[in-house]
Amino acid sequence: MRCDRTDPCQNCRASQQECVYISSANEDAQFRQRLTELKEAQDAIDDTLRGGVYDRPKPPTGGSQQKRARQPEQIPTDDTDSSADDGYLEPTPLAVQDAAYTDEADDDVEDLGFRIGRMRMGERVGGFYRPKIADEILASLQQSPRKSSQSIPSPMTPGTIEELLQPGPYFTAPSINLLFSEVSSREDLMQYLPPRSIADGLLNWYWDAVHRVARVVHRPSFAQRYETLWETIETGYQPPPSLAAIVYSILFSASVAMSEEQVFELCQCSRQELKDSLQLGTELALGRAHLLRASKTETIQAFVAYLLPMCLNEISRAHSTLTGMLIRLAECIGLHRDPAEFGFSPADCQTRRLVWYQICYLDLKTSIVQGPRPFIQRHGYTTKLPLDVASLQSANNQPTWNDMILSMIRFECQEMQRQNIEFRTKLDLKKLTLTNVVSKLGAFRTEMDAKYGLYLNVASPTPMQRMASLTLKMFDGLLYVNTLSRYMTSVTYRIPDRLRQVVLIKGTEALEASVELEIAKDLQKWVWWSSSWQGYHSAFLLLFEVFNFPLRREASRIWKCLEFIFSDALVHFPPVEQKEGPLNIQKLIAYRDGKARFLLTLIAEHARAYQKAKGVKMPVLFKDSMIVVTPHKDGDDSDPRMPLNYAHEEPEGGAGSSNATGIPSSITPGRAGKQSEITQPPSKMSSEGRAGPPYEFLRTTDNTAIHSSEFSPWVQVEEGEFDGDGNLMRNTSPHAYSRNLAPNEGSSATYGETITQPKDVDPQMLEIDWTLWDRIFPPQMNDGHLDISDDGFWNIGDDLV
């Protein structure tokens, strides 16, 4: 029901009812303004669900009577969405869901991937299987000219690969004894339990450093069980195995979260010794509790608490396998059904809900790293969130902060991640449009701000409030990046600049929030958990973007984050040379280009080495001709730019008009966007001084034909190229694969073929729904201008190098 926001509104006045939207007694201007903003956001969502209702003529608002009840209307569902606004904006075909391996794979090599700085990457990038990622990187590096004569150190040194394939300091491998060893009943269950004083110290640290970010127990209930354990031991009896398991797992979590110095001060031993002892105790207790046929919630709860500190940034297939077993065990005892349906007590309801949503986290985390997809489906459970935020308000409706809010934000964001995976599947099947997906992400952020804004937007936030705010900001940015990043390699039609701007803005915000969660002094107590937020694959995306386009508006902010993320890898990179005067934009860009080349070459070589060791199999439909390199403007190395998207042109003289060279002279990025001028992309000069093609396809005989410098997993590509006469030439479209039309072996692109528009594709069908887009991202902020001007002002300082 629409509201005209008068007091009383038109609908209420017509039906002679008291207005329930805006109370005339409330004179709070800020409240009224906030309510108006929320209603406008809701209207945007309604417009999306109604399939363009904003284009319909408005009903007369005169003296005619209007009913309060909503009139029935056909609202298209996601599965029946027939909108073709962006139906042919294709994702890259080089990212697929499922992986395969050869029988010659070396299983002695850890399946954790390789580590560069704080980023760990394996066969999957952003959750997708990318077996050609090394070829993509190296092709782009080869295509782009170097911008500096400064020598770049070789990223490959003896022992480098072996070192970067090794696990990090927080990696903990589960023991095979957990599943396949028989536990003797005569073995002392308490042999690994530390003295009461040390256990109390560990528990205190757990409440402070673990419970707030990885909550899995109801604190009052567990405190009673903890005392029961010691009372049982003091009387000379063995505690129940499930009780021993939950206590061991909680103490084990605390040991993972402690530093070496803290452990030594507490118990005069090394951190590794304490952690190993408590891990063995946990596994012994879980085995004694008959984990594989457990029906007790406490046993499953202990198993969850055991896996949470293991599944941080370094996740092996063993962790993923145990998580799959955990999901089946949890569903067997009904954790996927809300406990209120079975009449559990409030404390039991809280515990079971906490356990279930931590299982959902483990499911998402392991599927993103090891694949192929989450086991838990969005409609496969009815368990409610552990706590309704409304219950946290006091009687006078003043918001009161509670540490549970952080967990609530994380749970809601992770479930939106799960829903976003479904959106991506529907996008690939053409059952949902990209505009609708982005609008749903915007509606989610609006809802989260309305629900938690009063708790987060305070004058003097506590560390936990800052962490919650950063967490929400990070997850919000990653939702957009995960959705749009695949479209930045669209081979048939280039992603519009306004969509690319969203990736840059949201990706930079997510990266900054992630870095802040690690470096903020008041958040150091929880820094052990920071690697669980994300694996910094978005840093890889943005590194490639600022390498190809160094004048991006967000370039300095991105590089500041990259310096922190890849600090270990850049420690041997030479500092900027200042012999020829002070640092200027050209020198800064050249220096950053060298660092980007160093990092990208390092990533490519280690990706190739890891994939070779693990026997990664290539899909037969993957062709080298699918790797297309970003074109650059001739003679402007400092500011390479993509030509605009010809598929979005709106010729002035009709559908068939064009200029003398066959290139559109202008382009309209959207109904509400500004007109942009487009010039013919000049051909790139080769080393012999001849005009060469502005694009280059890789035509190699195998996957190892490239051995030095460049290509992007998110590279932009166009649908054609130009010969010396300015005629538009045809490139092989990788979307022969994406449209299930496998190219034959002899279909490589050849120069001289005239490009033909697909007969079943109308260029106007590629238009994004800019009316809705403008409601989500106002044109004043999302204007599609990605770069600073060549002579624009750019702050230069030491921290930007």
MARLUM-744907 format. One record per residue (C-alpha): x, y, z. Coordinates in steps of 0.1 Angstrom, whole numbers, plus 5000, padded with zeros to 4 digits. Example, Ala and Ser with C-alpha at 12.3 -4.5 7.8 and 13.67 -1.06 7.14 Angstrom:
MARLUM-744907
512349555078
513749895071
end
This chain:
MARLUM-744907
500050005000
501550334989
501450635012
501650995000
503251085034
500751355042
499351385077
496951205076
497751025043
495351015014
494450645020
493650685056
491651005050
489650825023
488850525045
488350745076
490950555096
493650675119
496950705101
499250425112
502250535092
503050875107
501550975140
500451335142
501551345178
505151275169
506951595161
510451445160
511851575126
514651325125
512251035131
509951155103
512951205079
514250855087
510750705082
510450875049
513750735037
512750385048
509450415029
511250534998
513550235000
510550005004
508850164974
511950084953
511749714964
508049704956
508749844922
511249564916
508849294927
505949444906
508149434875
508249794865
505149934883
506850274884
506250314847
502550264851
500250574851
499450684886
495850664897
494050994902
494351144936
491251364935
488151294954
487650934943
487550684971
490550454975
490350124993
492850035021
493249675009
495849614982
494249514949
495349174936
497949194908
500248964890
503648994907
506248804888
508348574910
512148524907
511648204888
509348364862
511148694858
511148754821
512849084821
515649104796
517149434808
520549274813
519848924800
522948914777
525449064802
527348734805
529748634832
533148494824
533048134811
536448074828
534848044862
532947724869
531447554899
532847204898
536447084897
538146764886
541646614892
543946364876
545046034891
548646164892
547746424918
550246444947
548146394978
551246455000
550946824992
548547005015
545347104998
545347455014
546547634983
549347884984
549848185006
551048524995
551048775024
547648745041
545948605010
545548225005
544448094972
543947754958
542047614928
539147844936
539048224934
536048384950
534448044953
534747954916
537047694900
539547884880
542047644864
543247904838
543948174863
547748164858
547348194820
544948484825
547348674847
550448614825
548648704793
547649044808
551149114820
552649034786
550149264769
550649574791
553849774786
556149844816
555950194830
559250204848
562850104841
563350014877
564549664881
561949424896
563249134918
562548784907
559548654926
560748294924
563648204946
564847854957
562447724982
559847994976
557047764964
557647514991
557547785017
554347945004
552547605002
553147545039
550347595064
550247925084
550447975122
546747925128
546347605108
545047315128
544546975111
541846745125
543046405136
542046095117
541645925151
538446115155
536645885131
538545565127
540045475160
538345275188
538345455221
539245235250
536945275280
539845225303
541645535290
541545825314
539146085300
540646365321
544346295313
544546605290
542646835312
544847115327
544647205365
541647405376
543547725379
544847705343
541347595331
539747885348
542248125331
541547965297
537747995303
538048365312
539948425280
537348235261
534548455274
536448765264
538148675231
536148375216
532648385229
531948735215
532948655180
532348275177
529448215201
528347855204
527147815240
524547985262
526848135288
524648075320
523947715309
527547635302
528747795334
526547545353
527947255333
531547365338
530947355376
529347015373
532446885356
534746985384
532346865411
532246525394
536046515392
536446615429
534146325439
536346075421
534045995392
534546025354
532346305339
529946215311
531746205278
529546475262
530246705291
534046645289
533846705251
532147045254
534547165281
537647035262
536447205230
535847535247
539347535263
540747425230
539147735213
540647955240
544147815234
543847885196
542948245204
545948305227
549348435218
552548255226
553348495254
549948465270
550148085270
553548085286
552548325313
549448115321
550847765321
554647785315
554447585283
554347655246
551147745228
551547445205
551947205234
548747335251
546747335219
547846985209
546946855244
543547005244
542846895209
543646535218
541446565248
538546695227
538946415201
539146155229
535946285245
534046305212
535045955204
533945835238
530646025233
530045815201
530046115178
529045925147
525745825162
525246105187
521746225196
522746465224
522846835214
525846875238
527946635217
527146815184
527747145202
531247025212
531946915177
531047265164
533147435190
536047205180
535747295142
535247665146
538847765156
540147525129
538147675100
539748015097
541648115066
543347785060
540747515053
541647175039
539346915024
539446735057
537647025074
535147035046
534446665049
533946685087
531646985081
529546775058
529346495084
528446755110
525546885089
524146535085
524446475122
522746805130
519846735107
519446385121
518746535156
516546815142
518747115146
517447245112
513947275127
513247555151
513347425187
510047605195
508347355172
509247075197
508647275229
512247325241
512847555270
514047915262
517647835272
517647515250
516147715221
518947965223
521647695224
520247495195
519847805174
523347915181
524747575172
522747565139
523847905127
527447825134
526947505114
525647725086
528747935088
531047635086
529047515056
529447845037
533147885047
534247535037
532247545004
533847874993
537347744999
537047374989
533747374970
531747304952
528647444968
526947475002
525047165015
522447365034
519747525012
518047845021
514547675023
515847365039
515547475075
513147665098
515447745127
515048105137
517848345146
519148295182
517748635194
515348895182
517049235184
513749385196
514049205229
517249395236
515349725240
514549845274
511049945286
511550315275
512450205240
516050325243
518350095224
520749905246
523849745232
524349375237
527249165224
524748925208
524149195182
527449115166
526548755162
523148845149
524649075122
527048795112
524348535110
522048755089
524948845065
525948485061
522448385052
522248665027
525448515013
523648185009
520748354992
523148544969
524548204957
521048114946
520748454929
523948384909
522548044898
519348204887
521348474868
523148204849
519848034841
518348374830
515648344856
516648664873
518048984861
521249154874
519249464882
516949274904
519749104922
521449434929
518249584941
517749294966
521249354979
520449724984
517249635002
519149405025
521549685035
518549915041
516949665063
520049605083
520649975088
517050015100
517349725123
520849775138
521650145130
520550265164
522950025181
525950105158
525650475149
526550625183
528850905193
531350695212
531150335201
532650055221
535249815205
532449565200
530249815183
533049925160
533649555151
529949505144
529849815122
532949705103
531649355099
528349485084
530349715060
532649435049
529849175043
527749435024
530649515001
531549154995
527949074985
528249324956
531749204946
530748834946
527848914924
529349154899
533049044897
532348774871
530749034848
533949234847
535248974822
532148974801
533248884766
530248974745
529249294761
531249504785
529849574819
528649934821
530850184840
528250244866
528249874875
532049864875
532050174898
529849984923
532449694923
535249954929
533450144957
532049844975
535149634970
537349914984
535049955014
535049585021
538849575019
539249875042
536949725067
538749395067
542149565072
540749775100
539549455117
543149335118
545149655126
542849845150
544449855184
541249825203
540349505183
543549315188
541949085213
539848935184
542448955156
542848575157
539348555142
539948815116
541148565090
537748395091
535948705077
537448665042
540348525023
541248855006
540448734971
538749064966
542249214971
543249014940
540449164920
541249514930
545049464925
544249374889
541949664885
544549924896
547249754876
545249794844
543750124853
546150304877
544150634877
541050484894
539550714920
540050454946
543550364936
545350514966
542950364991
543250024974
547050044974
547150135011
545249805018
547349604994
550549725011
549249565043
547849255028
550949165008
553449315032
555348985036
555748944999
556749304993
559449315020
562149254994
560749484968
563049794964
561750134976
560850404952
563750584936
563850954943
567151044926
565451244899
563551474921
560451454943
557751194938
555051284913
552051114898
553950954869
556650814892
554050694916
552150514889
555350364875
556350234910
552950084916
553049924882
556249744892
554849624925
551649504908
553749314882
555849154910
552749044929
550848924899
553748724886
554148574921
550548474921
550648324886
553748114892
552547974925
549047904911
550647714882
552947514906
550047434930
547747324902
550447104887
551146944921
547446884927
546746754892
544047004884
542046904854
540947144826
537347144813
537447044776
535347354767
538047584780
539847734750
542847964749
540848194727
538648264757
541548464773
541048814761
543349094772
542249444782
542949694754
544950014762
544850354746
547850404724
550450644737
548850684771
550550424793
549650614825
545950594819
544750284800
541050284795
538550054779
536550164749
532950214758
530449944754
529249954718
526249734727
524750024746
524950274718
521850474708
522550604673
521050944665
519950844630
518150524639
519050174646
521250134616
523150464615
526850484622
529750714614
532150674586
534350424603
531550214616
532150314652
529450474673
530150834681
528250854714
526850634740
524150664766
525050464797
521550484811
518350674810
519450884840
523150884832
525251144814
526151124778
529851034772
531951084741
533650794725
536550784702
537850514680
540350304699
543650354681
545650044672
548449954695
551950004680
554149684680
557849674687
558549694649
556650024647
553649874628
550149914639
549049604657
545649484669
544449644702
543549304715
545548984717
544348634720
546448354734
546848074710
549147834728
549447454725
549247394762
548647564795
552247624802
553147824771
553348154789
556148214814
556348584823
554148864831
550248944826
546348874826
543248944847
540648704861
538449014859
539649154827
537349364805
536949254769
535049394739
533249204712
535449314683
538549484672
539649724644
541849674614
543949944599
541050084580
538850124610
536649834602
535149644631
536649294632
535348974648
536848794678
535848444689
533348474716
533948274747
530248274751
530047994727
530847804759
528448004781
525547944757
526447574756
527647604720
531047444722
533547594697
535447354675
539147334674
539547534643
537347824653
540048044667
539648414659
541148534627
541748894617
539749004587
536448854595
533549104597
531749104630
528049004630
525649084657
523848774670
520548764652
518548684684
520048974704
518649314703
521249564717
518549744735
517949424755
521249494772
520049804788
520149804826
517049924844
518550264851
515350404867
515550144894
519350164895
519150544902
516850474932
519450234947
522550424937
521850794931
523550934900
525251204921
527450934936
527250654910
527950864879
530150614861
533250834862
535850574872
539150774870
540551104880
541551324852
545051304838
545951644853
543651604883
544851664919
546051354937
547451354972
550851194972
552451085004
554750815017
551750605028
550550584992
553750444978
end
